[in-house]
Amino acid sequence: MKLMRGLLDLVVLQFLKAHPMHGYQIIASLRKNFGVYFGPSTIYPLLSVMEENGYIKSHWDLENDRPRKVYSITDQGADLLNCTEESLIHIYRKLAIGTGKIPFNGNNLTVNGLTSSKKNLNGNIKNI
């Protein structure tokens, strides 16, 4: 859960890169895509800080029954997201090379010459 909180701003930027969203849409998307619930007391302060830092911008949508603040990514937010994605990919590759792990290809994983199915790995992980 701590890792997810640490990456929450990046996940929000990724959502907003796809299309502008209001706060409740972000909350619902987090739940749907990651199976975690971050409530308004977490999301709205995060959005406020991200807006203050220039990563997102907002405007009021007054065309619906109730006014909603809609958030979209800025150029600065897109730059941060791109830089972070590149850094994470670089870190992942270094870890994969250093540990001899090769990413899943279909349903199989090869580690140091041994191949195991995703199903077997998931079962073993649950038993740890």
C-alpha positions in Angstrom: 0.0 0.0 0.0 2.9 2.4 0.7 4.3 1.8 -2.8 0.9 2.6 -4.3 0.6 5.8 -2.3 4.1 6.8 -3.4 3.1 6.3 -7.0 -0.4 7.7 -6.7 0.5 11.1 -8.3 2.0 9.3 -11.3 -1.0 7.1 -11.7 -3.3 10.2 -11.6 -1.1 11.9 -14.2 -1.3 8.7 -16.4 -5.2 8.8 -16.1 -5.2 12.5 -17.0 -2.9 11.9 -19.9 -5.6 9.7 -21.4 -8.4 12.3 -20.9 -9.5 15.0 -18.4 -11.4 13.7 -15.4 -13.1 15.0 -12.3 -12.2 13.8 -8.8 -14.8 11.1 -8.5 -13.8 9.6 -11.9 -10.2 9.4 -10.6 -11.3 7.7 -7.4 -13.5 5.2 -9.5 -10.6 4.6 -12.0 -8.2 3.8 -9.1 -10.7 1.3 -7.7 -11.5 -0.3 -11.1 -7.9 -0.6 -12.3 -6.0 -1.3 -9.1 -8.6 -2.6 -6.6 -7.7 0.0 -4.0 -9.9 2.7 -2.6 -8.5 6.2 -2.0 -11.2 8.5 -0.8 -11.9 12.1 -1.3 -9.7 13.0 1.7 -6.7 11.6 -0.1 -7.4 12.5 -3.7 -8.6 16.1 -3.5 -5.6 17.3 -1.4 -3.3 15.4 -3.8 -5.0 17.1 -6.8 -4.6 20.5 -5.1 -0.8 20.0 -4.5 -0.4 18.7 -8.1 -2.1 21.8 -9.4 0.0 24.1 -7.2 3.1 22.4 -8.6 1.9 23.0 -12.2 1.5 19.3 -13.1 -2.3 19.6 -13.7 -4.8 22.4 -14.3 -8.5 22.5 -13.6 -11.6 24.2 -14.8 -15.2 24.1 -13.7 -17.7 22.2 -15.8 -21.0 23.9 -15.3 -22.9 22.2 -18.1 -24.2 19.2 -16.0 -26.7 19.1 -13.2 -24.0 19.8 -10.7 -20.8 21.7 -11.1 -17.6 19.6 -11.3 -14.0 20.6 -11.2 -12.3 18.8 -14.2 -8.6 18.2 -14.1 -6.2 17.8 -17.1 -2.5 17.3 -17.4 -0.2 20.2 -18.2 2.9 20.1 -20.4 5.0 20.1 -17.2 3.0 17.1 -15.8 3.5 15.2 -19.1 7.2 15.9 -19.0 7.4 14.6 -15.4 5.4 11.5 -16.4 7.6 10.8 -19.4 10.8 11.3 -17.4 9.6 9.1 -14.6 8.5 6.3 -17.0 11.9 6.3 -18.6 13.6 6.1 -15.2 11.3 3.3 -14.1 12.0 1.4 -17.3 15.7 1.9 -16.8 15.6 0.7 -13.2 13.5 -2.3 -14.2 15.9 -3.3 -16.9 18.9 -3.0 -14.5 17.1 -5.2 -11.9 16.0 -7.8 -14.6 19.6 -8.0 -15.9 21.1 -8.2 -12.4 18.8 -10.9 -11.2 18.7 -12.9 -14.4 14.9 -12.5 -14.6 13.2 -12.1 -17.9 9.8 -10.6 -18.0 6.7 -12.7 -18.5 6.3 -13.7 -22.1 2.8 -15.0 -22.5 2.1 -17.2 -19.4 5.7 -18.3 -18.8 8.6 -16.8 -16.9 12.2 -17.8 -17.4 14.6 -17.3 -14.5 18.2 -18.6 -14.8 17.2 -21.0 -17.5 14.2 -22.5 -15.6 10.7 -21.9 -17.0 7.6 -21.7 -14.8 4.1 -20.9 -15.7 2.4 -17.8 -14.3 -0.2 -20.1 -12.6 2.5 -22.0 -10.7 4.3 -18.8 -9.7 1.1 -17.3 -8.3 0.4 -20.4 -6.3 3.9 -20.4 -4.9 3.7 -16.8 -4.0 0.5 -17.3 -2.1 2.1 -20.1 -0.1 5.1 -18.0 1.0 
